[in-house]
């Protein structure tokens, strides 16, 4: 019995190490030995449709349109389509005004709230151009971001390109316990290495582009993660998905860690739902793609269960060996540090080591709740905008 428990313990330890260390290292090795595909990037302007689904975005939507107005692009080849998902604030009025000011702005005001994915389905149907650029109302593009984003589409094998999303911390009333910016820097490096191999697993919802012919309509009766859904859809059709580091977009991190927690719960639930539609990619002939999907997504999504197995099996082994006893008390100290981080957050005190551990534990708790919401079908099509 001890051997079985020890086997489970070390297997889960190995999975944890693989998710955070071995997988990124393997990507670096693959990129070192694999010759990068030669893509002749164009500096011409393919016709593009920028797509935004908005709900109660009165604080940012005018600024967002002005941001797009300042892009370095030929606006004869650009249209911006914004759909308001039955907004109840001043969003609709702002959109109407902006569409009258700019001929390249098209708006759709929906009278019934149906959720982001359904709105995107309708907006894509209205799009006239060959390349779809997806972004959010609270994102801001660098002036050359779109030009760099679409430059690789001269290669017919390229089905999608993701830009680099930079997260900035708000200057006012920001909880320093929210370590999303630190995590995102790590995630960005993974995306870049995957993109260099043409197998980017999940685009940034704030800035990515795909060929319109590859767009797959979102399900009408099940909530999915829209950017992940389209990324896997492109890969599933045999096209490559790249990462363009120089196509920069900027967003602010959530001011409160509880807001980030709720967002992660929501996406955790819809991520599992999304994977149902592309489970064939888990066993692809293109082994590296399946390897990336398992490593970057599936195993990482299951880390909360892995952590539970590690803790429980370690607890069952402490009487067998001093080494297991030491490891168990290290884990206890780790989770006690998360509690200290929680208390310090309530006291508006930020100490790096405690806030990082608290953020990590809270993130995985969000993933666990999201998993249960998926299993018991408790996730929703609609949600409120992140407070700004």
N, C-alpha and C positions, 0 to 999 in steps of 0.2 A: 504493500500500500504506500509505503514511504517513497518508493521509486516512482510510482505513478504521480504522486503529488509533487515530487521534486521535478519530474519531467514537465508537468504543466507549468510549474513555477519558472523554470529556465526557458521554456518555449515562449511564454509571455514576455519575459525579460528580453529575449532575442527579438520578438516582434516590435517591442518598444524601441529598442536600439536601432532596428532597421528603419522604422518610420522617421526617426529624427537624425540619424547619423549615417547609416549604411546606404540608404537610398540617395540622399544628396551626394554622397561620395561616389556612388556608382554613376550618377549622372555626369559628374565631373570627369570620370574615367571614360565614359562613352564619348563625351564631347572631345576629349583629348585624342582618342584614336580614330573617331569617325570624321571623315572629311565632310565639312559643311556643304550643303547643296548650293550650287552656284546660281544665285538669283540676280538677274540684271534688274535692278530697281529703276523704275521710271520716274521722271520728274514732271510728267504730264498730269493732266487732271481728268481721271476717269469720272464718269457721272456717278454721283453718290446721293443717297437719301439718308439724312440723319434722323433717327427715330427716338422720340422721348415720350414715355408714358408719365403723366403727372397727376398727382392728387394733392390738393391743398398746398400748393407751392408758391403762394403769393409773395413770400419773403425772398425767393431766389429766382423765379422764372423770368422776370424782365432782365435781370443781370445775366442769366444764362443765355438768352437770345442775343444780348449785346456781346457776350463773349464769343459766340459763334460768328457774329457779324464781323469781328476783328480777325477772323482766320485768314491765313495766307492761302487763298484758294480762289479759283475762278468760279464766281457765283452763277455763271451761266450753266455750270455743270453741277450745281448743288441745290438741293431742296431740304428744308427742315420741316418735318411733320411732327407736330405735338398733339397728343390726345389727352384731354382732361377727363379723368375717370369719375365724372359726376362730382367735381370739386364743389365744396360748399363755402369757400372763402372768395377772395377777389381774383383767383387764378383765371377764371373764364373771361372776365373783363379785360385783364391784361393781355391774354392771348388774342382776343378779338382786335384790340388796339394794335398790337405788334404785327398781326397779319395784314392790317391795312397799311402799315408803314413800310413793310418789306414784301416785295413780290415773291421772294423765295421762301417765305414762311407760310405754311399751310397748317390749319388747326382743325381739330375735330372735337366738338363738345358732346360728350356722351351723357345722356340723361339718367342712366341707371348705372350704379357702381357694380362693376363686374370683376375687378382685379387687374393687375398689371399685365399678366400673360394674355388675357383676352383682348385687352386694348392693343397690345403689340400685334396680335394676329390681324386686327382690322387695319392698323396703320401700315403694316407691311403690304397688305392687299392694295392699299392706295399708292404705295411707292412706285415711282416711274423709272427709277434708275437701277443700274446693274449691280452696284455695291451698296450694301446696307451698313450704316454706321450706328451702333447702339450706344447710348449714353444715358445719363440721369440728369434730373433737374438741378441737383446740387453739385454737379461736377463742373470744373472749368478746364478748358483745353488751352495748352500752350498754342501760340499762333501758328506754329508749323506742325502741330500734332496730327491733324487729319492728312495733310500732304505726305507725311512720313508713314502714317498708318497704312495708306492705300498703295504705297509705291511698289510693294511686292506683288500686287495682283497682275502684273504683266506675265507672271509665270502661271500657266493654266493649272498646274498641280497644286497651287496654293488656294485653299478654300476659305481660310480665315486668318486674321492677324489681330493680335491683342496688343494694346499699348501699355505703357507703364503708368500705373496709378500711384501717385505720391500722396501719402496721408500726412496732413499737417495738424498739429494740436491747436485747438482754439486758445486765444489769448485771455479769455475771460471765463471765470467760473468752471475751469476744467479740472476734473478729478485726475490727479497724477497717477492714481492707482490703475487707470486704464492704460494698459501697455500694448494696445493694439498696434501702435506705430512701430514698436520694436518687433513684434511678431510679423508685421507686414513686410519689413525689410528682409527677413528670412524667407518669407513666402515669395517675394519678388525674385530672389536669386533662384529659387526652384523653378519658377515660371520661365525665367530667362533660359536656364539650361534645358528645360523641356522644349521650349520654342526653338532653340538652336538645332534640336533634333527633329523638329517638325511635328512633335507630338504633345503640344501644350494641352493639358488635361482640362483646365477650366479658365476661361477668359475672365478679365475684370469687367464686371457689368458696367463700369463707368466709361470704358473706352475699348471697344472692339468692333471689328468689321468682318462681314462674311459676304460671299456672293449671294445675290438674291435667289438664284436658282437652287441654292442648297438649303434655303430656309425651310425648316420643318415646323408646321403649325403646332402651337402648344395645345395640349389636351384641354378639352372643354370641361371635363368633370373631375380632374385631379390637379392639385397644386404641384408645380415643379419649380426648380430653380432655373430661371430663364437663361442666364448666361452659360451655366453648366450644360443645360439641355441643348442649346445651339452648338456649343463647342463639341460635345460628343456626337451630335448629329453630323457635323462636318467630317469629323474623323471616321465615323461609321460609313460614310459614303466614299471613303478611300482618298480623301484629300488631306493635305498637310495643314497644320495650324501653327503659325509662327508667333514669335514674340518680338515686337519692335521696341527696343529699349528707349529710343530717342523720340517716340511718340508719347508725349507726357501729358497727363491730366492730373488735376489736383482736387482732393476732397478733404473736408475736415473730419477728424475723428469725433465720435460721439462724446459729448461733454461729460456724461455720466456713465459709469461702468455698467449700471443696471440696464441702460438703454442698449448698450452693446451686447449684454447678456441676452436680452429678449430677441435681438436681431439674430444672434447665433442659434438660439432655440428654433426660431422660424426656419432658418436656412438648413439646419441639421435635419429637420423633418422633411423638407422638400428635396434635399439632396438624395436621401434614400429613395424617395418617390421617383426622382429623375432617373436613378440608376436602373430602376425596373424596366425602363424603355430601351436601355442600351446594355443589358446584361451580356449580350453576345460579345461585347468588347472585352469582357473579362477573360475570354478564351480565344483571342484573335490569333490568326496565323502570323500576324506581325507581333511577335512575342514582346518586343520592347514596349509596344503600346499597352498591352495587357499588364505587363510588369509595372508600368508607370501608374496605371489606373488603380491597381491593387495597392501599390505602395503609397502613392500620394493622397489617395482618397479613401478607399475602403478601410485599410488598416488604420489610418488616422481617424476616421469616423468612429472606429471601434475602440479607440484608446481608452475611453472611460471603462468599458468592460475589461480591457486588458489590465488597467490599474487595479480594479476590484479583484481580479483573479490573482494578481501578484500579491496583494495585501492578504487575502484570505489564505492562499497556499503557503505564504511565508509564515503566517500565524500558526498554521498547522505543523510547521517544520521547526519551530523554535526550540522544542525539547530535544531535537535530534542532534543539534550541532550549534556550537557557539557562533559560528559564522552566520547562520540563519538568524540567530538572536540579534546580532548586531545590525543586520540588514533590516530586520523588523522595526527596531527602535529608530533607525534612520528614517524609515517611512513614517512612523508616528511623529517624529520631529518635523518632517516635511509638512504633514497635514496640520499640525499644531501651528506651524509658521503661517499657513494659509489663514487660519483663524485669527492669528495676530494681525495679518494683513487686512482682514475684514474689519477688525476693531479699529485699526489705525485709519482705515478709509472713512469710517463713521466719525472719527475724531478729526477728519481733514488733515491727517498727517501722512506724509509719503516717505517711506524708507524703501529704497530700491529692492533689496533682496526680498522683503516681505510682500511688497506690491507685485513683484514678478510672480512669486509663488501663488499668491492669491488670484492673480489674473489667470494663471495656468489652470488651477483647480476649478475656478469658476467657469472657464471656457469648456472644460471637459464635462462639468456638470450640465452645462447647456446642451452639449452634444448628447448626453444621456437622456435628458428630458425630450430632446428632439427625436431621438430613436423611439421612445415610448409613444410620443405623439404620432409618429409614422405608423407604428404597429397597431395602434388603437384608432387610427384615422381621425385625429383630433386637430390637424392643421387646417388653416383657413386659406381661402383664395385671396382675401383682402386683408390689409393692415394699414395702420396710420403711418404717415411719414415720420422719419426720424426727427425729433425736435432739434431745431437749429437756433 
